[in-house]
Amino acid sequence: MDEWDDDVAVSTPAYNNKIDEGHSLSRGRGFSSFDNDDDLHKDSNGFGDRRGRGGRGGGRGRGGRGGRGGFNRDGDTNGGGGDFDDEDRGDGFRGERGRGRGRGGRGGGRGGRDGDGGGRFNNDDDDRPQPELDENGEPKKPPVTYVPPEPTEDEGEIFGSSISSGINFDKFDHIAVKVSGENPPKPIDSFETAGLRKYVLDNILKSKYTKPTPIQKHAIPIITEGRDLMGCAQTGSGKTAAFLLPIINILLQDPRELVVGPSGCAQPQVVIVSPTRELTLQIFNEARKFAHGSVLKIAVAYGGTAVRHQGDSIARGCHILVATPGRLHDFVDRNRVSFESVRFVVLDEADRMLDMGFMPSVEKMMEHPNMAPKNDRQTLMFSATFPEDIQHLAARFLNNYLFVAVGIVGGASADVTQVFHEVTKYEKQATLKKLIEDNEGKRVLVFVETKRTADFIAAMLSEQQHLTSSIHGDRLQQEREEALHNFKSGKHCILVATAVAARGLDIKNVDIVVNYDLPKSIDEYVHRIGRTGRVGNRGQAVSFYDSEKDSALLADLSKILRQAEQNVPDFLQGGGDSSYRGSKYGGSDVRNFNSASAATAGNEPEEEW
Ligand SMILES: Nc1ncnc2c1ncn2[C@@H]1O[C@H](COP(=O)(O)OP(=O)(O)OP(=O)(O)O)[C@@H](O)[C@H]1O
């Protein structure tokens, strides 16, 4: 047994120990009935009407901070916790987020056993085997033994992962771009004239990229010239390659010795962090793709997997390490990874990485005694959304950076048609069923608010013979990867997901994104609907608007719709001030650089934001 595996553990609920086979009521997921529309939404009071699931408790919501407070060092979000607790952050702090999420859920619920008064079933009478408890009264966690499949060596698979660009790809060139900061370099026109090495160019060719997207045109020379960058461009517009290509090119152009310290402590030259495991894995595969055939070694570290396996691979040395913050710090704390040789730090989904939940992990990394000071490294941040308050927070990690905004900072992809249905919570199930029936055979990604709803909806659709998977933070990592694989491969046409799948995931042929539950923030909405309509392909987003629950989002939604030149339904009209911190068309740099150093291309702004 690996000592680390003891420490980095997940809860393995009895109901949840199979790999993804789709969902079925008969598999004992603990749903006693589907006529519980009411029950499905009743949990917002934080009480654990768990209907026999026995595990994740009711202490979510406001009561959610009562538990362990989330100092799970792995940030291993497989490990139960509140119903919203999905991402792979490092030091917990989940309970401090706006909505009072929090790991407290784990302690509180247990079907009412702990006297929270909420549970319909009193588990005193429950003769099912109860989990063994640890010294804190928490269910003892079995070690994580999941070893993910080895990354493919098959060229066809390596280069076949990209989404082919769609009919609107050329329209990217008409989006206004604003670059601010001192002395920005000129954007490139083509990959061929960007001074990239042959390896990199060959791999671009094999990826079937014919020309750079706007963010790539600007980011490639900026990074190549050694500058720090905050890059903001719409979902599905190639931000990953915008940082990977120049970084890989520099590592090949100006190679430095690959260092592995005493007892296998790797010293990566590039550290890329992202908020979720699946996104981390995706970036890892993208990095392997663009570095294919070269000497560069790429490694990955994310939670929910056996630590020894990843540790062994990292200990062989890596130029590029792609990681979730929790697992990264685990390796750093155990002297398996050191920041001594770091040349580049990349925060993907940077606004998420810098919000309250992840900020402690990011600070810990950036301010680690081994980490090169910001003048001696390049720091790069990317996202489709970059609220101004987060930009202020980001600035302390950046050195005289350039800010690139392609289109409106935080704007939705214009290639996604956004449709809204006004529904009550009681009508959501029927509306979803009809939508799925009307779109038989289409690939549909359904977002819900809670893990519990994700399981419920997945089971409901499976019961109706729609092959469905679900992905959320209570599923084992193996199940999560299987679910995603089944959806990507088309084995299952429907994937029901919590916020864990909202950002970054690049899945081919997602026809429709459904917001069964609308998210709380407009940025989250933009990321979610951005899972379709990528690289110039058309997509559709259908959102269920429940005026009782979603009215706080109303002004933001109507603004986002107008910005994307889409119809605003009557029920979304009005709504007072938008909380959305949109800015002038083309985005805004909080440093208020005047247009002196701004390079603008494409259409001029039509609307003030
Ligand atoms: N220049 C290009 N030509 C054609 N396809 C491209 C190009 N650049 C990237 N792509 C493809 O576009 C898709 C989306 O890219 P990527 O995932 O990097 O988008 P993103 O901007 O990071 O989106 P998100 O904000 O959702 O994370 C990928 O499948 C990628 O392979």
The ligand as a MOL file (V3000), in Angstrom:
LIG
                    3D

  0  0  0     0  0            999 V3000
M  V30 BEGIN CTAB
M  V30 COUNTS 31 33 0 0 0
M  V30 BEGIN ATOM
M  V30 1 N -6.0710 27.4050 -35.1200 0
M  V30 2 C -6.9720 26.4360 -34.9780 0
M  V30 3 N -7.5800 25.8960 -36.0630 0
M  V30 4 C -8.4980 24.9200 -35.9310 0
M  V30 5 N -8.8770 24.3910 -34.7400 0
M  V30 6 C -8.3080 24.8910 -33.6370 0
M  V30 7 C -7.3240 25.9230 -33.6970 0
M  V30 8 N -6.9440 26.2020 -32.4440 0
M  V30 9 C -7.6240 25.3840 -31.6360 0
M  V30 10 N -8.4440 24.5900 -32.3400 0
M  V30 11 C -9.3660 23.5730 -31.7870 0
M  V30 12 O -10.4300 24.2880 -31.2150 0
M  V30 13 C -10.9860 23.5640 -30.1340 0
M  V30 14 C -11.1770 24.4870 -28.9580 0
M  V30 15 O -9.9270 24.8840 -28.4540 0
M  V30 16 P -9.6930 25.1420 -26.9040 0
M  V30 17 O -10.2170 23.9870 -26.1170 0
M  V30 18 O -8.2920 25.5280 -26.7310 0
M  V30 19 O -10.6720 26.3760 -26.6740 0
M  V30 20 P -10.6970 27.4000 -25.4660 0
M  V30 21 O -10.6400 28.7520 -26.0500 0
M  V30 22 O -9.6670 27.0440 -24.4610 0
M  V30 23 O -12.1650 27.1390 -24.9070 0
M  V30 24 P -12.7280 27.2130 -23.3970 0
M  V30 25 O -12.8500 28.6600 -23.0410 0
M  V30 26 O -14.0440 26.5310 -23.4990 0
M  V30 27 O -11.7320 26.5060 -22.5370 0
M  V30 28 C -10.0600 22.4120 -29.8720 0
M  V30 29 O -10.6290 21.2280 -30.3950 0
M  V30 30 C -8.8060 22.7850 -30.6360 0
M  V30 31 O -8.0980 21.6560 -31.0890 0
M  V30 END ATOM
M  V30 BEGIN BOND
M  V30 1 1 1 2
M  V30 2 1 2 3
M  V30 3 2 2 7
M  V30 4 2 3 4
M  V30 5 1 4 5
M  V30 6 2 5 6
M  V30 7 1 6 7
M  V30 8 1 6 10
M  V30 9 1 7 8
M  V30 10 2 8 9
M  V30 11 1 9 10
M  V30 12 1 10 11
M  V30 13 1 11 12
M  V30 14 1 11 30
M  V30 15 1 12 13
M  V30 16 1 13 14
M  V30 17 1 13 28
M  V30 18 1 14 15
M  V30 19 1 15 16
M  V30 20 2 16 17
M  V30 21 1 16 18
M  V30 22 1 16 19
M  V30 23 1 19 20
M  V30 24 2 20 21
M  V30 25 1 20 22
M  V30 26 1 20 23
M  V30 27 1 23 24
M  V30 28 2 24 25
M  V30 29 1 24 26
M  V30 30 1 24 27
M  V30 31 1 28 29
M  V30 32 1 28 30
M  V30 33 1 30 31
M  V30 END BOND
M  V30 END CTAB
M  END
